[in-house]
Amino acid sequence: MTEKIYKRFPLRMVCGIPLMEPIAQNWKKIEEFQARPDDLLIATYPKAGTTWMQEIVDLINNEGDLEKARRAPFYVRIPFLELSSSISSIPAMEILETSPSPRTIKTHLPFQLVPKSFWKLNCKTIYVARNAKDSVVSFYFFDKMNSMQPEPGPWHEYLQNFMEEKLSWGSWYDHVRGYWDEKDKHRILYMFYEDIKEDPAREIRKVMQFLEKDLGEEVLKKIVHSTTFQVMKENPMANGSTVSSDIFDESISPFMRKGEVGNWKQHFTVAQNEAFDADYQRKMAGTTLAFQTQIYPAVTKERAEKGP
Ligand code: PPS
């Protein structure tokens, strides 16, 4: 068997969205992917908490059984739709075609590029959104350690590229708005990373309801515990450590890096923050979609809401 050579793929435009070259080359097959009515799609802009939601969903589907959830790495349990055999040794499309139903599928595609069969069949979708500042920081460190993504360059350039909507999978702004605008026309559960961090039990209960699984409080507690950052970081089936070090170089940055809300404050300069906010206001004008860029402990929050 010949060894795969991993390299940083250039981006190619597909319907106005920059995607890694092998995804663009395989586009026809992706576009024509045949969903099944009981498929569940987990959709996100990169670094929004996809793996976290994958673990939550897989545990719910396995009624909290940790052993079952540890049967294989997360990317085998829940294949990544647009990663073909030319990029990955886990070719999602081929695996999915022979997987029994019901299937759970991951994608980073923006709403308009998701294969139409998902929407025609009214498949359930869980969308996870994360605030732009933490998303770009997380994406930057990921692109440094992931040898398939284009070279990120220095932070100030990367941030500019994010604002200019030039990174893989395109504009964060259009991505989060795209699903937000469609959520009431399809079976889309729109979740926020910050909400899950703030109150995981409350948010996991929402996912259970959406999946029509009534598992009881004990199982819920178990799932909350097993999907904390620390527990997932120690779990080889959830922490990315099974990915070859030729692809994920964790000596540069770990896949499970910080898992925080507000880590952006360690990386944005004051000037970058001001420029980012001004640009953000323009791009996000007119939407009801709002994010938290930090979360407060419950008592402080209550005070903040009541006022002084
Ligand atoms: S990917 O590669 O796009 O699928 O990455 P994704 O899984 O969407 O996002 C990775 C970030 O999510 C953090 N993460 C978590 N945070 C809190 N709790 C749990 N359990 C958890 N699991 C993953 C992960 O650490 C990445 O964020 P950063 O800010 O880089 O730490």
Boltz pocket constraint, residues with backbone or C-beta under 6 A from the ligand:
constraints:
  - pocket:
      binder: B
      contacts: [[A, 44], [A, 45], [A, 46], [A, 47], [A, 48], [A, 49], [A, 50], [A, 51], [A, 52], [A, 134], [A, 137], [A, 138], [A, 139], [A, 141], [A, 142], [A, 227], [A, 228], [A, 229], [A, 230], [A, 232], [A, 254], [A, 255], [A, 256], [A, 257], [A, 258], [A, 259], [A, 260], [A, 263]]
      max_distance: 6.0
